[in-house]
Amino acid sequence: MPEYMTLDRLSSVLAVQNSTPTWQNMENYLLNARRGSHVTGISELKKYFSRFGYLRSKYATNFTDEFDFALESAVARFQSNHGLSVTGKLDSKTVSQMAAPRCGVPDTTISSTLFTLHGTKRYVYFPGKPRWTRRMPMTLTYAFSPDYMIRYLSLSDIKAVFERAFSRWSSVIPVSFAETEDYAYADIRIGFYSGDHGDSEPFDGVLGVLAHSFSPESGKFHLDAAERWAVDFGSEKSTVAIDLESVATHEIGHLLGLAHTPVKEAVMYPSLKPREKKVDLQLDDVQGVQALYGSNPNFSVNSLLESDISTNWSVNLGNSTKYSLIFWGMVFYLLSSF
């Protein structure tokens, strides 16, 4: 198994020549790094990019400190996949994004944005576009591990969080989810694990990788037991607390077949900040999952579109061209939904 770098270790490597590991120090340390140069610590950055799908596996055991073409390409793809300015350089925003807590599922390479009659298409699938292949409407069962759970949250609170997360997806597609006590035979199996837990994707402690799940029809859903999971930020005061419902909603998207999107507002964006809550499906999430399974007959896209148009109006009031493109994309989507 290749040696993966944790995000905590990434921060330490980037700040190795500075007494305080601030983002500015990290940026200054790497400012002069460019293709053809050799910088101590570049090999560790390559391990990060290898883990998340940006460098081919054949390089995984032979990383050097050379800033080569492969690394430059990896940085550019990472920037594109996270909605950043694509420069191929390790600027402060890119380094900050690399060190952000995130999902452990590798990022699928995202092709150029497509403008269609349905608006802007940004959602992404796993290679081969896998999905659950049962007859519609389908029901998937889920269960919690009897051995790998966290004890500082009540089981009833955890179950309530997951019930809400599953219901968000079932409200937009003809797929329902039912809890079962039969963990061994459940379609989706949920547990909290520490470190190396037998799937070649070890967890790395507090923050860093928060969770990972697998494409259909695996059903494996693993959360890092080292995180401080929260169901209510009003009662959980930890500054590094992670919202369980946000992560659950995101990982269910993977279980259904969605990969990571560059749309920062979407549930399927790969990172989540401590004490951030992101549970509401956005248009990008809905369009992506409905392209796999169809629409729940009781779902109406109107509320999502109204929210999206309102947001874009406030952000792009001074940019009439961009607003017009977004607005007419939404209009066409509405018309094609009838």
N, C-alpha and C positions, 0 to 999 in steps of 0.2 A: 504494500500500500504506500503511495507517495506521502512524503511528509508535508502536511498542510500547515500554513502559518495562521495563528489566531489573530484576531483584530487587535487584541491587547499588545501582542508582540509586534504587530505592524506599527503601532504608535511608538513603541520603544525604538524600533529600528530607524524610523524616520527622524527621530529626535536624538540620535546617538551622539552627535557632536554638540549637543546643547544641554544645559543643566535643567531646563524646564521644557517639558514636552508640549509646547503650545502649537497650534496650527501654523502660526507665523514662523516659528522655528523650523517646523517640518518643511514648509515651503522654501525658506531660505536655504536649507540644506540641499534641496533638490533643484534649485533654480538653474544651476549651470549644467544639469544633466541633460544630454541630448544624444541622439543616435550617434554611436561611434565612441562615446565616452565611457569610462569605467568609474562607477561610484559605489562605495561600500554600502551594502544594504539593498542594492537593486535585485540581487538574487532572491531576497525575501519578498519583494514586490511581485516578482514573477511567480512565486508560490501562491500568492493571493490570487493573481489573475488566472493561474492554472486551476485553482479550486473552483472558481466561479465561471469557468467555461471560456476564457478568453485566450488561453494558450493551449496548444495541442498537447495531449498526454505524453507524446514521445519525448518532450522536453522535461517531464516532471521530475526526473532524477538527476538532471545534469544542468541545473541553473547556474549561470555565471553573473558577475556584476557588470556585464556590458549592457549598455542601453542600446539594444539592437533594433532592427526593423520589426521583428516579431513583437517586442514590447511596445514600440511606438504604435503599431497597429492595434494592439490590445488596449492601450490607453484610449485611442480614438473610438474604438467600439464601445468601451465602457462608458465614455462620455455620451455617445449617442444613445445608448440604452438607458441612461439615467436622466435624459433631458438636459444635459449640460452642453456648453459650447464645445464643439469638436475641434480641438487643436493638436491632439497627440502629445501634449505636454502635461506634466504633473503640476498644474496650478493649484492654488489653495482650495478652490471649490471641489476639484477632483479628489484631492487628498482627503478633504473633510468627508466627502461622500464615501470614500473607501473605508474610512474608519467608523462609519455610522453602523449601529446595530441593524442587522438585516436577516432576511430569510436565507437558509442554507442551500436552497435549490439553485443550481447554476443558471446563469442568464442565457437564454437563447438569443442568438444573433438576430437583431431586428432589422428588417429591410426598410427601404425608404417609405416615408409616409404616403399613403394613398388617399386622394380626395375623390370621394364617390358621391352618388346621389344621396347616400345615407350619412354624409358628413365625413369627418376625418377618421380613418381606420388606423388604429394603433395597436390593438390587442394582438397577442402573440400566442402560438401554440407550441407544444413540444414537438420534436422531430417525428414525422409520421402522423401527426394530428390524432393521437389516441383519444378515445372516449369510451364510456361505458356503453356496451352494445346491446343491452336488453330492450325488449319491446316497450314502447311508450304507451301510456305514462309508466315510469318505472319507480320502484322504491328501493333505496339502498339502506342497509342496516349499519349501525355503528355501535361500538362498545368501548368501554374504558378498561385499561389493563387492571387486573386484580392485584398486580404486584408493583407496578411502576406508576405511582401517583405522588402528588405532593400533599403534605398533611396540614399546612398552615391555612389552607383554604378548605372550606367544607365541601364535601362531595356534592351536596345539593347546589351550592353556588356554582361549582364548576359545570355541573350538568345544565344548569339554567343558561350559562354563558354559551355553551355549545348548541343548545336548542335554539337560541336566538340566532347564532351564526348560521346554522344550517337552514333556518327558516328564511333568511335573507336570500339565499340562492334558490330555494324551492319556490319563492314567490315570483321568480322571473322565468323559470323553466319547468317543464312537466316532469320534474324529478322530486320525489319526497324522500324524507329521511326518517327512520324509525330506530329508536334506541333498543338494543337487545342486551340481555345478560350473558349471552353466549359469545364470549370474546373470541374464541378460536375460530368460529364460523361467521363472524361479522364481516361485512364487506369492507368496513372502515374500522381500523383498530388504533385507538388513541392511547398514548402513554407519555410519561415524563422520564427522560433518561439523562444520565451524566456521562461525559467524556466519551470514550470509545464504547459503543453499545452494540457492536456486531453488524453494522450495515455499511462499513467503510466510509462513513460520514460522521466522524467524532465531533461532539460538541466541545466548546472551548471556554466554558465558564461564563461569568457575569458579563452581559452585553455581548458584542460580537455576533455570532450566529444564534438566533433566537429559537428557531424551529426549522424543520423540513418535512416535507411529505413527498409522495411519489406519484408519477403520472398514472392514469388508468391502465389496467384495473388492479393496481397493487394494493391500494387501500391503507398503506402504512403512513401513520401520522405521528411524528415524534416531536416533542417539545423539550427544550433544555431545562432540566430540573434545577440548574444553578441560578436561573433568573429569579428575580423577585416579581412573581406574577401578581397582578392586581385585577380585581373585579370591580373595585370602587376606589377611585382616587381620593374621595372624601375621607375614607378611613385609612387608606394606605399612604403613608407619608414619605416613603423612600424616594430619593431623588433618581434612583435607577430603576424604579418600578416600570414594568412593561404590561400594557393592557392585554389581558388574555383574550378578550373578545375580538380585538383587532387582528391579532395573530391567527386566531382560529378561523376567522372569516377569510383571511388571505390564503391560508393553507388549504382550506376546502376548495378554493378556486383551482389550486394545483391538482387536487384529487379528482376534480372534474375534467381536467385537461388544459387549463389555462397556464401559460408561462408568464414571465414578468413583462410588464409594460413600461414604456418610458413616460407615461402620463402620471405626473407626480400626485395628482388628486385621486387617482384610481386606487382601489383596494389592492390591485395586483402589482403596484409599485413595490420594488424589492426591499426597501428599508423602512424602519419605523423608529422614531425617537423615543427615549424614555418619557413616560407620562403623556404620550400622544395617543389620541383615540381616533381611529379611522375605521369605521364599521359600515358606512353607507355605500352601497354599490353605486358606482358612477356609470355614465353612459358607455364608456369604454369597456367596463367589466360586463355590463349587460349584453351589449352587442356581441362580445366575444363568446360568452357562454351560450347565448341563444343561437349563434351560428353552428354550435356543436349539437344542441339538443332541441332547438325550436323554442317557442315562447309558451309560457304558462297562459292558458286561455283567459285567465282572470287578471293578467298583468296589463297595465296601461303605462306606456312610456311617457305620457304627457307630463307627469310630475317631475320626472328626471330632466326632460327637455326644458321645462320652465326654469328649473334650478340652474341648469347649465347656461341657458341664455342669459339669465340674470347675472350670473357670475361673470361671463364674458363681457356683458355690457359695462359692468363696473370697472373691469380691468382694462378694456380696450376702447373706452369712450373716445379717446383721442386718435384711434386708429380705425377709420371707417372701413377701409378695405378688408382688414382682418375680421372686423365684426360682421361685415356683410357676408363673407365666406362662411363663417360659422353659422350665422342666422339662416342663410338659405339652405345650408346643409341640414339644419334642424327641420326646416319646413318640408324639404323633400322626404326626410325620414318619417315625419308625421303623415304625409300624404300616402306613402307606400305602406303604412301600417294598417290602413283601412281595407 
